[in-house]
Amino acid sequence: MPETLGPVVTLSYQSTESVLGTPSHFSRLVTTTRDEIEEDQIVDDRLAAVSRDQWLELWDVADAIAALDKVGEWGGGDVIDHTDDGHDVYEFPFIIYAEPVNRYEQLFYEMDLVVPYERVLNAGRGTDELDWLDSASIADVVRFNSSILRGERFGEGCIENAINAGAIAAIVGRLKEWRESQLRDGGNGSSEFATWMRSYRDDCRWQAAKAGPPHEYTVRDWRPEADEEFVRAAAGIREFGYEQSFYGNTYTYFDLDGLKYWTMGEPLAETTVLNRDPVENRYPGPLRTQ
């Protein structure tokens, strides 16, 4: 951050035309503190660290939630005792969520995307009005989702209300747009991995395959001293690559300098081979995208 940037950054916007073209005057003043900029960067860094598999699971979980007839089953509310002076004692109402809803909540904790959310609360953001999400920063989208997940700890049914109001679908929709834009634009993570991958691939021994379509491969055990680098290469291919069908099977490919790299899809601990061949070599099967 430049030293000339004081504790407050002031952005102003002024227009002399209305949407309909008739003259009007309005101005908008947005004040962002240095702390808020740093807080946004923390959220952005956490988003960048989410793995490809976690993103794909999130899309699947969101689809499963949308297909639910009931978000969960309510219990409690029954009289369970009486006070000495004759008043009823009720069990506090609670909700048992369907498995996709539970997985949605758990997944955000695993992705480290449950973050402080006071900024959206202070701005009065709630599930009763969602139009603001269309133009919100991706950090505020994550904060809003965090307020819903954490809100469940203080009031049963918070997530149910958010689902029924369309908030969860809107949140996932924004996250999906952000993720697709990162993949489309390359993203800092993809560029950094490509730079690293060039160095790694140049240190590998590549062997022409004797069976199957023409391609080259390198074997993990050929360089036991570089085992961590092998794992990083395999993980990066899966995180920053794209899916392509190959005679009925789907693999994840990463294009680099005219070659595409892929693994066979086993868990990283069991992955032993990296493959590559020219990008123009395509084989039967429908394309899929992330």
C-alpha positions as CSV (number, residue, x, y, z in Angstrom):
1,M,0.0,0.0,0.0
2,P,1.6,3.4,-0.9
3,E,2.6,5.5,2.0
4,T,0.7,8.4,0.5
5,L,-2.6,6.6,1.1
6,G,-3.8,7.9,4.5
7,P,-6.1,6.2,6.9
8,V,-9.0,6.9,4.7
9,V,-9.5,6.5,0.9
10,T,-12.3,8.6,-0.6
11,L,-13.9,7.7,-3.9
12,S,-16.4,10.1,-5.4
13,Y,-18.8,9.8,-8.4
14,Q,-20.9,12.4,-10.0
15,S,-23.3,12.3,-12.9
16,T,-25.3,15.0,-14.7
17,E,-27.6,12.7,-16.6
18,S,-30.4,10.5,-15.4
19,V,-31.1,7.0,-16.8
20,L,-33.9,8.5,-18.9
21,G,-31.5,11.2,-20.3
22,T,-33.1,14.2,-18.5
23,P,-30.7,16.4,-16.5
24,S,-30.3,15.5,-12.9
25,H,-27.5,15.9,-10.3
26,F,-26.5,13.4,-7.8
27,S,-23.3,12.3,-6.1
28,R,-22.2,9.3,-4.2
29,L,-19.5,9.4,-1.6
30,V,-17.9,6.1,-0.6
31,T,-15.4,6.0,2.2
32,T,-13.2,3.0,2.7
33,T,-10.7,2.7,5.5
34,R,-7.4,1.0,5.2
35,D,-8.6,-1.7,7.6
36,E,-11.5,-2.5,5.3
37,I,-9.2,-2.8,2.3
38,E,-7.0,-5.2,4.3
39,E,-10.1,-7.2,5.4
40,D,-11.3,-7.5,1.8
41,Q,-7.9,-8.8,0.8
42,I,-8.0,-11.5,3.5
43,V,-11.3,-12.7,2.1
44,D,-10.0,-12.6,-1.4
45,D,-7.0,-14.7,-0.4
46,R,-9.2,-17.3,1.2
47,L,-11.3,-17.5,-1.9
48,A,-8.2,-18.0,-4.0
49,A,-7.2,-20.9,-1.7
50,V,-10.4,-22.8,-2.3
51,S,-9.7,-26.0,-4.3
52,R,-11.4,-26.9,-7.5
53,D,-13.0,-29.9,-6.0
54,Q,-14.5,-27.8,-3.2
55,W,-16.0,-25.4,-5.8
56,L,-17.5,-28.3,-7.7
57,E,-18.9,-29.8,-4.6
58,L,-20.5,-26.5,-3.6
59,W,-22.3,-26.3,-7.0
60,D,-23.6,-29.8,-6.5
61,V,-24.7,-29.1,-2.9
62,A,-26.5,-25.9,-4.0
63,D,-28.4,-27.9,-6.7
64,A,-29.3,-30.5,-4.2
65,I,-30.7,-27.8,-1.8
66,A,-32.7,-26.3,-4.7
67,A,-34.3,-29.7,-5.3
68,L,-35.4,-30.2,-1.7
69,D,-39.1,-30.4,-1.0
70,K,-38.4,-29.5,2.6
71,V,-35.3,-27.9,4.0
72,G,-35.6,-29.7,7.3
73,E,-38.0,-31.0,10.0
74,W,-38.9,-29.0,13.0
75,G,-39.1,-30.5,16.5
76,G,-39.6,-29.2,20.0
77,G,-42.2,-26.9,21.2
78,D,-43.8,-29.5,23.4
79,V,-44.6,-29.2,27.1
80,I,-41.9,-31.2,28.9
81,D,-42.4,-30.1,32.5
82,H,-44.3,-27.8,34.8
83,T,-43.1,-25.2,37.3
84,D,-44.1,-25.4,41.0
85,D,-46.6,-22.7,40.4
86,G,-48.3,-24.6,37.6
87,H,-46.8,-23.0,34.5
88,D,-45.9,-25.1,31.5
89,V,-42.2,-25.6,30.5
90,Y,-41.7,-26.0,26.8
91,E,-38.9,-27.6,24.9
92,F,-37.1,-25.0,22.7
93,P,-38.1,-25.5,19.0
94,F,-35.3,-26.8,16.8
95,I,-34.8,-27.8,13.2
96,I,-33.1,-30.9,11.9
97,Y,-31.8,-29.9,8.4
98,A,-31.7,-32.2,5.4
99,E,-28.2,-33.5,4.5
100,P,-27.4,-31.1,1.7
101,V,-28.1,-28.1,4.0
102,N,-25.8,-29.6,6.7
103,R,-23.1,-30.1,4.0
104,Y,-23.5,-26.6,2.7
105,E,-22.7,-25.2,6.2
106,Q,-19.9,-27.6,6.8
107,L,-18.3,-26.9,3.5
108,F,-17.9,-23.2,4.1
109,Y,-16.1,-24.0,7.4
110,E,-13.8,-26.4,5.5
111,M,-13.1,-23.7,2.9
112,D,-12.3,-21.2,5.7
113,L,-15.0,-18.9,4.3
114,V,-16.9,-18.2,7.5
115,V,-15.6,-14.7,8.2
116,P,-16.4,-11.7,10.4
117,Y,-19.6,-10.2,9.0
118,E,-20.3,-7.0,11.0
119,R,-19.9,-4.8,7.9
120,V,-23.0,-6.3,6.2
121,L,-25.0,-6.2,9.4
122,N,-24.1,-2.6,10.0
123,A,-25.2,-1.8,6.5
124,G,-28.6,-3.4,7.3
125,R,-28.3,-6.3,4.9
126,G,-30.8,-9.1,5.4
127,T,-32.7,-11.8,3.5
128,D,-35.7,-9.6,3.0
129,E,-34.0,-7.6,0.2
130,L,-31.4,-9.2,-2.1
131,D,-31.0,-6.8,-5.0
132,W,-27.8,-5.4,-3.5
133,L,-26.0,-8.7,-4.0
134,D,-25.8,-8.1,-7.8
135,S,-23.4,-5.3,-7.3
136,A,-21.8,-6.2,-4.0
137,S,-18.1,-7.0,-3.7
138,I,-17.3,-10.7,-3.5
139,A,-16.0,-10.2,0.0
140,D,-19.4,-8.8,1.1
141,V,-21.1,-11.8,-0.5
142,V,-19.0,-14.1,1.7
143,R,-19.7,-11.9,4.7
144,F,-23.4,-12.1,4.1
145,N,-23.3,-15.9,3.8
146,S,-21.3,-16.0,7.0
147,S,-23.9,-13.9,8.8
148,I,-26.5,-16.6,7.8
149,L,-24.4,-19.5,8.9
150,R,-23.4,-17.9,12.2
151,G,-26.9,-16.7,12.7
152,E,-28.1,-20.3,13.0
153,R,-26.1,-20.6,16.2
154,F,-28.2,-17.8,17.8
155,G,-31.6,-18.6,16.3
156,E,-32.9,-21.8,14.9
157,G,-34.1,-21.6,11.3
158,C,-31.9,-18.8,10.1
159,I,-30.6,-20.9,7.2
160,E,-34.1,-22.2,6.4
161,N,-35.3,-18.6,6.1
162,A,-32.3,-17.7,3.9
163,I,-33.0,-20.7,1.6
164,N,-36.7,-19.9,1.3
165,A,-36.0,-16.2,0.6
166,G,-33.6,-17.1,-2.2
167,A,-30.6,-15.8,-0.4
168,I,-28.5,-19.0,-0.6
169,A,-29.2,-19.4,-4.3
170,A,-28.2,-15.8,-4.9
171,I,-25.0,-16.1,-2.9
172,V,-24.0,-19.3,-4.7
173,G,-24.8,-17.6,-8.0
174,R,-22.5,-14.7,-7.3
175,L,-19.7,-17.1,-6.1
176,K,-20.1,-19.1,-9.3
177,E,-19.9,-15.9,-11.4
178,W,-16.7,-14.9,-9.6
179,R,-15.2,-18.3,-10.0
180,E,-15.9,-18.4,-13.7
181,S,-14.4,-15.0,-14.1
182,Q,-11.2,-16.1,-12.4
183,L,-10.9,-19.1,-14.7
184,R,-11.7,-17.1,-17.8
185,D,-9.2,-14.3,-16.9
186,G,-6.5,-16.8,-15.8
187,G,-6.5,-15.5,-12.2
188,N,-3.3,-14.8,-10.3
189,G,-3.2,-18.3,-9.0
190,S,-3.3,-19.8,-12.5
191,S,-0.6,-17.5,-13.8
192,E,1.7,-18.2,-10.8
193,F,1.1,-22.0,-11.2
194,A,1.9,-21.8,-15.0
195,T,5.2,-20.0,-14.2
196,W,6.1,-22.6,-11.6
197,M,5.0,-25.5,-13.9
198,R,7.3,-24.4,-16.7
199,S,10.3,-24.8,-14.4
200,Y,9.1,-28.1,-13.0
201,R,8.3,-29.7,-16.4
202,D,11.8,-28.7,-17.7
203,D,13.4,-30.7,-14.9
204,C,11.3,-33.8,-15.6
205,R,12.2,-36.8,-17.8
206,W,9.4,-37.3,-20.3
207,Q,9.0,-40.7,-21.9
208,A,7.0,-41.4,-25.1
209,A,4.1,-43.8,-24.4
210,K,4.3,-47.2,-26.3
211,A,0.5,-47.8,-26.0
212,G,-2.6,-45.8,-26.5
213,P,-2.9,-42.5,-28.3
214,P,0.5,-40.8,-28.8
215,H,1.5,-38.9,-25.6
216,E,4.4,-38.5,-23.1
217,Y,4.5,-39.2,-19.4
218,T,6.7,-38.8,-16.4
219,V,6.7,-41.0,-13.3
220,R,6.6,-39.9,-9.7
221,D,9.2,-42.4,-8.6
222,W,11.7,-41.3,-11.2
223,R,12.5,-38.2,-9.0
224,P,11.9,-39.2,-5.4
225,E,13.8,-36.1,-4.2
226,A,11.1,-34.0,-5.9
227,D,8.0,-35.8,-4.5
228,E,6.5,-32.6,-3.1
229,E,6.9,-30.8,-6.4
230,F,5.1,-33.7,-8.2
231,V,2.2,-33.4,-5.8
232,R,2.1,-29.7,-6.4
233,A,2.0,-30.2,-10.2
234,A,-0.8,-32.7,-10.0
235,A,-2.8,-30.6,-7.6
236,G,-2.4,-27.5,-9.7
237,I,-3.5,-29.3,-12.9
238,R,-6.7,-30.2,-11.1
239,E,-7.3,-26.8,-9.5
240,F,-6.6,-24.6,-12.5
241,G,-7.5,-27.0,-15.4
242,Y,-10.7,-27.8,-17.3
243,E,-12.6,-31.0,-17.8
244,Q,-12.6,-32.8,-21.1
245,S,-14.1,-36.2,-22.0
246,F,-11.8,-38.9,-23.4
247,Y,-13.7,-41.8,-24.9
248,G,-16.4,-41.7,-22.2
249,N,-14.1,-40.9,-19.3
250,T,-13.6,-37.3,-18.0
251,Y,-10.2,-36.0,-17.0
252,T,-8.9,-32.5,-15.9
253,Y,-6.4,-30.9,-18.3
254,F,-4.2,-27.9,-17.9
255,D,-2.9,-26.2,-21.1
256,L,0.7,-24.8,-21.1
257,D,2.7,-23.6,-24.1
258,G,0.8,-25.8,-26.6
259,L,0.7,-28.9,-24.5
260,K,-2.0,-30.2,-22.2
261,Y,-1.1,-31.9,-18.9
262,W,-3.3,-34.3,-17.0
263,T,-3.4,-37.1,-14.4
264,M,-5.6,-40.1,-14.3
265,G,-7.7,-38.7,-11.4
266,E,-6.7,-40.9,-8.5
267,P,-6.3,-39.2,-5.0
268,L,-3.1,-37.2,-4.9
269,A,-1.4,-39.7,-2.5
270,E,-2.0,-42.5,-5.1
271,T,-1.2,-40.4,-8.2
272,T,2.0,-41.7,-9.8
273,V,2.0,-40.4,-13.4
274,L,1.7,-37.0,-15.2
275,N,0.8,-37.1,-18.9
276,R,1.0,-34.6,-21.7
277,D,0.4,-34.2,-25.4
278,P,-0.3,-31.4,-27.9
279,V,-3.4,-29.3,-27.1
280,E,-4.8,-29.9,-30.6
281,N,-5.1,-33.6,-30.0
282,R,-8.7,-34.0,-29.0
283,Y,-10.7,-37.2,-28.8
284,P,-14.3,-38.2,-28.9
285,G,-16.6,-37.0,-26.1
286,P,-18.5,-33.9,-25.1
287,L,-16.8,-31.0,-23.6
288,R,-17.5,-30.0,-20.0
289,T,-16.5,-26.8,-18.2
290,Q,-16.1,-26.0,-14.5
